Amino acid sequence: MNLVTGCAGFIGFHVSSYLLERGTPIIGIDCVNDYYDPELKEARLKILNRYKDFTFYRFDLCDYAKLKEVFSSYSISHVCHLAAQAGVRYSLEHPFVYQKSNNEAFLNMLECVRHFGTKNFVYASSSSVYGCNTKLPFAEEDRTDEPISLYAATKKANELTAHVYSRLFGVPCSGLRFFTVYGPWGRPDMALFLFTKAILCGDTIDVYNHGKMKRNFTYIDDVVEGIARVLAEPRPYAIYNVGNSRAEELMDFIHEIEDVVGKKAVMNFMEMQPGDVPATVADISKLAELGYEPTTNIDVGIRRFVDWFREYYKM
Ligand SMILES: NC(=O)c1ccc[n+]([C@@H]2O[C@H](COP(=O)([O-])OP(=O)(O)OC[C@H]3O[C@@H](n4cnc5c(N)ncnc54)[C@H](O)[C@@H]3O)[C@@H](O)[C@H]2O)c1
């Protein structure tokens, strides 16, 4: 049995669908919080609930007793822990949520996988752990000791705690540093969603650092493929970048959305946001050793997102 936490979230929904499609029974846990529109999460859950092999539990992972109950009720061999409070900008205003959902819940997960003998614990870290590193591309061995947001600090703390559980208790832990994941059913707080919506509605978009940003936009299907490979290959302790093979200039990304939507964006150029970094570029050679090879370019990925967006929101 596989457990996916954060299954009502963007990445968790896609990972669960992928595994269910391939005949793997899934236990999903999510508290369906209102960080963004819970209706979108409910719509994702509605799709997952169509699979007879999907069992859903709605609770907060900070509830250790409930989590232990789930682990006692099933023989859980693989865990994909994606539930967390995401968002760099939100962490500036809501620090305590990160302490609960990213640190406390993470420890609860590790305690369970330690005591219930899980074969592989795979969890979401983030490219934000690279902080202000200027050496590009970012490689897993690079220093990650200088995070510049609380969000990044909690993700780095997860990697360190996983290391302890791997060394002391032999829990096989693999951390995934995701690089700006995008695609259908994507998060409403992320650039592609915000830009598409604003361009369609004729609203202004905020473009930070005057557009001088570089991002490794990574299409969701490629990410899910990478996650599946790591889940299938337990390692005593590993960290992987999960990114795209090429990075895009933010302005090129915006122009691509304009082309697909068929309308020009009205742009409001802004200073860099605190906690944000000008460039994230991934060295993905380590995950490539497991056969990972992202194949979706932004023109294809953006089109698929915009098609989904128009249909879902009837725009
Ligand atoms: N999407 C990206 O580009 C990206 C980049 C780097 C890292 N990540 C990480 O990947 C993971 C998945 O991200 P996502 O984009 O799918 O985010 P998401 O917000 O769509 O999904 C996270 C889900 O976790 C649930 N959740 C949060 N706290 C919980 C708690 N305490 N108990 C139970 N459920 C809880 C939320 O309700 C949500 O449905 C997160 O850990 C995130 O930090 C994502």
The ligand as a Gaussian input file, in Angstrom:
#p B3LYP/6-31G(d) Opt

LIG

0 1
 N        4.486000      23.343000      -6.811000
 C        5.789000      23.687000      -6.789000
 O        6.310000      24.337000      -7.712000
 C        6.667000      23.281000      -5.630000
 C        8.006000      23.703000      -5.649000
 C        8.836000      23.323000      -4.601000
 C        8.350000      22.532000      -3.583000
 N        7.032000      22.148000      -3.564000
 C        6.553000      21.304000      -2.461000
 O        5.846000      20.196000      -2.990000
 C        4.773000      19.835000      -2.133000
 C        3.455000      19.836000      -2.889000
 O        3.240000      21.149000      -3.412000
 P        1.925000      21.560000      -4.185000
 O        2.318000      22.557000      -5.196000
 O        1.179000      20.355000      -4.584000
 O        1.150000      22.339000      -3.013000
 P       -0.413000      22.325000      -2.611000
 O       -0.572000      23.442000      -1.636000
 O       -1.238000      22.316000      -3.833000
 O       -0.581000      20.930000      -1.872000
 C       -0.269000      20.706000      -0.522000
 C       -1.457000      20.000000       0.139000
 O       -1.093000      19.685000       1.477000
 C       -2.218000      19.909000       2.310000
 N       -1.716000      20.199000       3.661000
 C       -0.977000      21.271000       4.044000
 N       -0.703000      21.190000       5.352000
 C       -1.259000      20.040000       5.790000
 C       -1.324000      19.412000       7.069000
 N       -0.752000      19.965000       8.137000
 N       -1.989000      18.236000       7.178000
 C       -2.593000      17.668000       6.095000
 N       -2.556000      18.230000       4.865000
 C       -1.908000      19.399000       4.726000
 C       -2.945000      21.093000       1.689000
 O       -4.329000      21.106000       2.022000
 C       -2.714000      20.880000       0.203000
 O       -3.796000      20.218000      -0.411000
 C        4.821000      20.818000      -0.960000
 O        5.575000      20.219000       0.072000
 C        5.573000      22.005000      -1.535000
 O        6.230000      22.740000      -0.525000
 C        6.195000      22.508000      -4.574000

